[in-house]
Structure formats: C-alpha cells, structure tokens
Amino acid sequence: MKIEAHITKKDLINLSCYFFSRSRGTWIYFMVLFLGMFVFFSYKDGFTFSIKSTLIGVVSSFIGALVATLIAWLWNLGYILLMSNSKSGVLGKHEYVITEEGLSESTEANEALIKWSGIDDVKINKNYILVRVNQYLFHMLPRRSFSSLAKYEEFGNILSSRASGNA
C-alpha cells in the first residue's frame, strides 16, 4: 500500500499543539517550575505559611509556571518552524509504502525503511496518522492525503496492527 503526503508548516504546528498537553516532558517541566517558584516565594516570605501567603504563593507559582511553559513551547515551535524545510526532508512530499519489512519513506532529502520492530506506536486521530519512532520522532500522514476516509482508516489500521504485532 502506498501514499503520498505533503507536509506543511501548518502540519508541524498541529503536531506540536496535539502533543503539547499530552507530553510527559511538558508536565515535568511545568511541575519543576511550579515547585521551584513556590519554594522561592515561600523563602521570600520567610517560610511563613498563613492561608493568605500560601494561596498567593500557589496561584503565583501556577501562573508563572504556566506562562513560562507556554513561552518555552512557543520558542521551540518557532525554532522548529524556522529550521524545517523540504531540503531537510521535513516539509514537502513524503512517499510512504507499507512493505513486509516495515514502513518505507522517501523524500527529496532521504530514503528510509522503518522496520516494524522500530515503530513504538501508531496513533490515529481525525486528522493524522502519527507513527512514533521514538520519544521525539514522528512521521505524520495527513488525512487529506487519502482519497477517502475508508482508505485513511485502512492504512492506519494496517500500520497499527503490523507495528503492534512485531513489538
């Protein structure tokens, strides 16, 4: 089975938005910032834990950690968008072929075979089939690349069953 996908910067933004709240790293980063800020505010107040000072510390830490996490995410997204292009093989035309050995990918920049045992997970949502190779590397197949919903679901189900069958 073969599919041609055209990956755009909008797809990268969608992928980043999809994983922002689903990533364990995001929550660890947020919690470290939150706890660090709370300890700092508590230290600044001389570790007096009245209801008022504790509430102010918790709210301030939460808002600060949230803002810092969003800024870090936007910074990373901006960097990804600036560095991604078709010459690097991230944007542009991607040809994917399901073979007996694995998922074959061909772009302007490279050709690769991702063996079934090398696929960590396959997620299928309403807009993308996401093939996770490791914690930070995904191949995305937009639904718009398929002629019908049935073909989209079939391709995703084949990927999912073969990847999980060899795990």
Secondary structure by P-SEA (a helix, b strand, c coil): cbbbbbbcaaaaaaaaaaaccccaaaaaaaaaaaaaaaaaaaaaacccccaaaaaaaaaaaaaaaaaaaaaaaaaaaaaaaaacccccccccbbbbbbccccbbbbccccccccccccccccccccccbbbbccccbbbbbbccccccaaaaaaaaaaaaaaaaaac
